[in-house]
Structures are given as C-alpha cells and as structure tokens.
C-alpha cells in the first residue's frame, strides 16, 4: 500500500483549526486513511479526537497510509496515491488552509 510522508507545517501543529481542516479533507476522500509518527502506532485520520490526541506538532514528520485490507470496493491503488498526495499538501500548507 502506498504511504506518504509529510511535515506538519501549521504553527500550532494538528490542533484546533488545522486538525479540523485536515480531518475534513481526509473524510472527503472516502478512504480509511491513518496517520502516525514514524515508528509509532497509527490512528484513524478521520477522527478529530484521535488526531488531536496524538500531538502532531509543528515540524513533526508523519506517515499517511491506507491498509490494503481496508481499501473500499471500487477504489484503486491509484486513488489512494492521489488522495495521500493531496493530504500531504494539506499538511504541508503553512496556514493549514
């Protein structure tokens, strides 16, 4: 399964508005995206509470992925790669959109 690494650019990290924007974008993909710090466990990126609880701070490297067995019917690996690339751009936007 494709993975994308990103650096959280929002000054306050994935808290408050930046986290809400990110979670909204993840939900819009329709994919079960997970987020984690390298070497740590993944959390559901569709859950605002889980994302904010993990403390993804400014400058933090994160890994976005979708588990192969979680890929919804009718969705391809290309769909996943495109979605993860777009979500990487959201995380790396200075303003958190």
C-alpha atoms as one frame of an Amber mdcrd trajectory, in Angstrom:
protein
   0.000   0.000   0.000   1.307   3.468  -0.763   2.494   5.655   2.082   3.259
   9.338   2.031   5.443  11.206   4.476   4.725  14.811   5.305   5.924  17.517
   7.648   3.233  19.312   9.659   3.648  22.973   8.717   0.901  24.624  10.784
   2.498  26.641  13.590   0.263  25.044  16.216   0.567  21.579  14.671  -2.519
  19.458  14.149  -4.613  21.147  16.796  -7.815  23.131  16.580  -8.437  24.580
  13.118  -5.563  22.856  11.287  -6.646  19.448  12.615 -10.277  20.107  11.682
  -9.295  21.110   8.146  -7.108  18.017   7.773  -9.761  15.620   9.128 -12.401
  17.182   6.852 -10.124  16.622   3.839  -9.434  13.024   4.889 -13.149  12.326
   5.276 -13.823  13.795   1.826 -11.518  11.193   0.241 -13.815   8.375   1.339
 -10.743   6.337   2.257  -9.793   4.912   5.673  -6.583   6.930   5.970  -4.357
   6.507   9.006  -1.698   8.861  10.340   1.274   8.172  12.575   4.682   9.379
  13.594   7.437   7.141  12.184   7.938   4.154  14.465   4.651   4.654  16.333
   1.151   3.229  16.040  -1.368   4.596  13.540  -4.591   6.406  14.375  -7.678
   6.957  12.255  -7.132  10.234  10.403 -10.920  10.620  10.032 -11.223  11.114
  13.802 -10.601  14.656  15.039 -10.224  13.401  18.605  -7.629  10.763  17.674
  -5.633  13.197  15.530  -5.571  15.886  18.207  -4.733  13.381  20.970  -1.596
  12.176  19.179   0.053  15.612  19.385   1.354  16.014  15.844   3.233  19.267
  16.461   4.754  21.830  14.133   7.627  20.318  12.163   6.621  16.775  13.070
   7.095  14.124  10.393   4.006  11.973   9.839   3.207   8.961   7.694  -0.148
   8.730   5.921  -1.385   5.377   4.653  -4.367   3.155   3.869  -4.216  -0.526
   4.818  -4.671  -2.826   1.828  -7.420  -4.823   3.506  -9.270  -1.581   4.296
  -9.442  -0.385   0.677 -13.128   0.096  -0.171 -14.527  -1.866  -3.134 -14.179
   0.002  -6.389 -11.205   2.047  -5.206  -7.758   1.537  -6.694  -4.202   1.991
  -5.510  -4.069   4.987  -7.854  -6.983   6.528  -5.915  -5.031   6.027  -2.693
  -1.832   7.536  -4.106  -3.689  10.608  -5.404  -5.538  11.096  -2.104  -2.396
  10.726   0.006  -0.544  13.211  -2.189  -3.372  15.743  -1.758  -3.453  15.179
   2.013   0.299  15.656   2.171  -0.188  19.050   0.537  -2.798  19.958   3.172
  -0.412  19.087   5.998   2.474  20.972   4.423   0.459  24.144   3.828   1.761
  26.788   6.238  -1.681  28.062   7.105  -3.263  24.622   7.480  -5.701  26.019
   4.898
